[in-house]
Each structure stands twice: as C-alpha cells, then as structure tokens.
Amino acid sequence: MKNASQCPVCASRNLNKKLGFVSPFVAHRVCEFPITEINFGGGTFSPTVFTHAMQCRDCDLIFSQVRYDEEEMARIYKDYRGEEYNQERTAYEPGYADVAAQVGIDPRETQARMDTLLRFLSGLVDGNAIKSILDYGGDQGQNIPPFAGLQKKYVYEVSGAVPLDGVESVTDLKLVPQVDMVMNANVLEHIPYPATIMEAMKPLFHRNSFLFVDVPFDITERNPWPNQFHEHINYFNLRAIKTLLKTHGFDILKAEHVTVDLGRNMANSIYVLARPGWFC
C-alpha cells in the first residue's frame, strides 16, 4: 500500500483530510487478515486498516489516501462475486447475501441500466453509425447497448467472467482495433490511479469515437464526506469527473446526474458522454 500525496485526478496537493478507515472486509482481502473479531472495551470489532479521507480543493474529488498496488488489487477482486468472495464478504457483512443474489445478474437491473443509458444517449449518438464498442471492465458485456448497426462487441475484463454470446473478451487493449464507442461504467471509483486507465484507453479512439463514463454519485447531504472506504476509493462529483476527462484531452458533450431504479434500491450516478479532442 502507498499513501497518496496528491489528487489522483488533477495532481493537486491542495488537500483537506480527516481520519478514515478501510472496511474490514477489504482490509481482510488486502492484508489477508484471518476472518475474526476482537473484543475490546465492551465492543466487538474486526481488524481494519486506517487511512485518511482526502478532499481535493481544486477538483472536489474525495479519495482514500491509501492507494493499492497491482498485487493488492488482484487480491481484492479475486473471484469477484464468486463463491469464495461472497462467503468472505458475508462473514463481515451478513446483509450482503441478499445483494449477492441480485447484483449484476438480476435482469431487472440490467434492463433498468440499459433504459437509462439509451435515454441519456438519445439525440447524441446514432445507433446505426456505431459499428463497434468496447466495454472497459464490462463483466460479460451485458451492458453494451443493442445498437442497430453494431457488428463488433468487445469487453475488457480481468475478473475472468465468461462473456455473452457475440461478445469477444480481451485482456490486452493493444490487440483491439479502434472502435466507435468505449464504455467505462462503474470502474473509475475502484481504481487507485484513474489517469492510467484514461491513457490506456486513448489508442482505442478514432476522430469520431464516443466515450461513455458512468460513476456512482454517493455524496449526499447526510454523507458529504465519506470516511469509510470499501471497494470504492474515489468519490466523484460532476466537477471531478469532468476534470479527469478534460485533463486527458476529451471534449464533454453531456454530463448529468441520473437515478436508476434497480428494484432493490435507487442508484445515483453521473453519466458523461465525450469525444476525443486530440484530433482537432
């Protein structure tokens, strides 16, 4: 683990901070603590890792000071939402058992996300002109829109998820040709260094490509500055996600808050549609 000394979005060192902590489940995955509880002062606690919740004064990103390396990230997401993962997480978070039975696999969730995405893209993206899409971190490829002109569907996924029929799984972006749209949904909030992702994706774009980004919007009046970090180690608002994209050369076409009814709960997100600006 490393401690960030600057904002991972804009590299600013103009930061506020307060003490925070890593959720016991993630601390267990990172540090390989045994699943256990400690009795102390009349209370029961699970071993954890402390961090600082950092707030960038220049772009508004809120993030954990603790940044994971590649090996630690691999441990966190090993067997992601598989049997071992679910058992370990449920040991720390008993309520997760119900979530695990639905998240990412409930057809109502998939349809709700698709409907919301298509409404967001309406009037800006011609589905007949989109011949190829890559979904970065796209699981099985179930969230790729059913555009009429679509001929080639790729998903870049390191979890080992088996892609749906008609979707080609890739593990090396250098082997993928330029595509008409790149999707990056529910990824950047997990990543220690978002800049590396943005730069890795850039060769995938041609002059007329689109980038669609979806990040959770978990900042509320009741929770304006989260100090517990679970799998999400970056908390974006509109200013932060726009700053990230503009810093890496993208021109933003549309950015707004959206709410998706997942059936079990309402998910608040930020959707952004952008174009590569470096061809001008």
ZIQUIRA-V610496 format. One record per pair of residues at least 4 apart in sequence whose C-alpha atoms are under 7 Angstrom apart, sorted by sequence separation. I is the first residue (numbers start at 0). J is the second residue. If there is no record, write none. Layout:
# ZIQUIRA-V610496
((I & J) (I & J))
This chain:
# ZIQUIRA-V610496
((6 & 10) (21 & 25) (22 & 26) (23 & 27) (24 & 28) (25 & 29) (26 & 30) (27 & 31) (38 & 42) (39 & 43) (55 & 59) (67 & 71) (68 & 72) (69 & 73) (70 & 74) (71 & 75) (72 & 76) (73 & 77) (80 & 84) (81 & 85) (82 & 86) (83 & 87) (84 & 88) (85 & 89) (86 & 90) (87 & 91) (88 & 92) (89 & 93) (95 & 99) (96 & 100) (98 & 102) (101 & 105) (105 & 109) (106 & 110) (107 & 111) (108 & 112) (109 & 113) (110 & 114) (111 & 115) (112 & 116) (113 & 117) (114 & 118) (115 & 119) (116 & 120) (117 & 121) (120 & 124) (125 & 129) (162 & 166) (186 & 190) (193 & 197) (194 & 198) (195 & 199) (196 & 200) (197 & 201) (204 & 208) (218 & 222) (219 & 223) (228 & 232) (235 & 239) (236 & 240) (237 & 241) (238 & 242) (239 & 243) (240 & 244) (241 & 245) (242 & 246) (243 & 247) (244 & 248) (245 & 249) (260 & 264) (261 & 265) (5 & 10) (6 & 11) (21 & 26) (27 & 32) (38 & 43) (54 & 59) (55 & 60) (67 & 72) (78 & 83) (79 & 84) (80 & 85) (89 & 94) (162 & 167) (218 & 223) (235 & 240) (244 & 249) (245 & 250) (260 & 265) (261 & 266) (5 & 11) (6 & 12) (27 & 33) (37 & 43) (38 & 44) (54 & 60) (55 & 61) (78 & 84) (89 & 95) (134 & 140) (162 & 168) (187 & 193) (218 & 224) (259 & 265) (260 & 266) (5 & 12) (36 & 43) (37 & 44) (54 & 61) (89 & 96) (258 & 265) (259 & 266) (4 & 12) (36 & 44) (37 & 45) (53 & 61) (54 & 62) (258 & 266) (259 & 267) (36 & 45) (52 & 61) (53 & 62) (134 & 143) (258 & 267) (35 & 45) (52 & 62) (53 & 63) (257 & 267) (258 & 268) (52 & 63) (53 & 64) (257 & 268) (51 & 63) (52 & 64) (154 & 166) (256 & 268) (257 & 269) (50 & 63) (51 & 64) (152 & 165) (153 & 166) (154 & 167) (155 & 168) (156 & 169) (157 & 170) (256 & 269) (257 & 270) (50 & 64) (85 & 99) (140 & 154) (152 & 166) (153 & 167) (154 & 168) (155 & 169) (156 & 170) (255 & 269) (256 & 270) (50 & 65) (152 & 167) (153 & 168) (154 & 169) (155 & 170) (255 & 270) (153 & 169) (254 & 270) (255 & 271) (129 & 146) (137 & 154) (217 & 234) (254 & 271) (130 & 148) (131 & 149) (136 & 154) (137 & 155) (138 & 156) (253 & 271) (254 & 272) (127 & 146) (129 & 148) (130 & 149) (131 & 150) (132 & 151) (133 & 152) (134 & 153) (135 & 154) (136 & 155) (137 & 156) (216 & 235) (253 & 272) (126 & 146) (127 & 147) (128 & 148) (129 & 149) (130 & 150) (131 & 151) (132 & 152) (133 & 153) (134 & 154) (135 & 155) (136 & 156) (216 & 236) (252 & 272) (26 & 47) (126 & 147) (127 & 148) (130 & 151) (131 & 152) (132 & 153) (133 & 154) (134 & 155) (135 & 156) (139 & 160) (251 & 272) (252 & 273) (23 & 45) (26 & 48) (126 & 148) (138 & 160) (139 & 161) (140 & 162) (251 & 273) (23 & 46) (139 & 162) (140 & 163) (250 & 273) (251 & 274) (23 & 47) (139 & 163) (249 & 273) (250 & 274) (22 & 47) (177 & 202) (178 & 203) (249 & 274) (250 & 275) (21 & 47) (140 & 166) (177 & 203) (178 & 204) (188 & 214) (249 & 275) (250 & 276) (21 & 48) (176 & 203) (177 & 204) (187 & 214) (248 & 275) (249 & 276) (20 & 48) (21 & 49) (177 & 205) (179 & 207) (180 & 208) (181 & 209) (182 & 210) (183 & 211) (184 & 212) (185 & 213) (248 & 276) (20 & 49) (21 & 50) (113 & 142) (179 & 208) (180 & 209) (181 & 210) (182 & 211) (183 & 212) (184 & 213) (185 & 214) (248 & 277) (19 & 49) (20 & 50) (178 & 208) (179 & 209) (180 & 210) (181 & 211) (182 & 212) (183 & 213) (184 & 214) (185 & 215) (19 & 50) (113 & 144) (18 & 50) (19 & 51) (237 & 269) (18 & 51) (19 & 52) (109 & 142) (17 & 51) (18 & 52) (16 & 51) (17 & 52) (16 & 52) (17 & 53) (16 & 53) (15 & 53) (16 & 54) (14 & 53) (15 & 54) (14 & 54) (15 & 55) (14 & 55) (189 & 230) (13 & 55) (14 & 56) (29 & 71) (189 & 231) (13 & 56) (188 & 231) (189 & 232) (13 & 57) (188 & 232) (189 & 233) (29 & 74) (133 & 178) (188 & 233) (11 & 57) (28 & 74) (29 & 75) (132 & 178) (188 & 234) (28 & 75) (131 & 178) (132 & 179) (133 & 180) (134 & 181) (135 & 182) (136 & 183) (131 & 179) (132 & 180) (133 & 181) (134 & 182) (135 & 183) (6 & 55) (9 & 58) (130 & 179) (131 & 180) (132 & 181) (133 & 182) (134 & 183) (25 & 75) (129 & 179) (136 & 186) (197 & 247) (217 & 267) (216 & 267) (215 & 267) (216 & 268) (215 & 268) (216 & 269) (214 & 268) (215 & 269) (213 & 268) (214 & 269) (213 & 269) (214 & 270) (213 & 270) (212 & 270) (213 & 271) (212 & 271) (211 & 271) (212 & 272) (3 & 64) (211 & 272) (2 & 64) (3 & 65) (210 & 272) (211 & 273) (2 & 65) (3 & 66) (209 & 272) (210 & 273) (1 & 65) (2 & 66) (24 & 88) (209 & 273) (210 & 274) (0 & 65) (1 & 66) (209 & 274) (0 & 66) (1 & 67) (208 & 274) (0 & 67) (24 & 91) (208 & 275) (0 & 68) (206 & 275) (204 & 275) (206 & 278) (79 & 158) (78 & 158) (67 & 191) (66 & 191) (115 & 259) (112 & 259) (111 & 259) (111 & 260) (111 & 261) (108 & 261) (107 & 261) (108 & 262) (107 & 262) (63 & 228) (63 & 232) (62 & 232) (63 & 233) (62 & 233) (61 & 233) (62 & 234) (61 & 234) (52 & 226) (60 & 234) (61 & 235) (60 & 235) (60 & 236) (59 & 238) (60 & 239) (58 & 238) (59 & 239) (58 & 239) (58 & 242) (7 & 192) (8 & 193) (7 & 193) (8 & 194) (25 & 229) (22 & 227) (25 & 230) (20 & 226) (21 & 227) (22 & 228) (19 & 226) (20 & 227) (21 & 228) (22 & 229) (19 & 227) (20 & 228) (21 & 229) (9 & 243) (8 & 243))
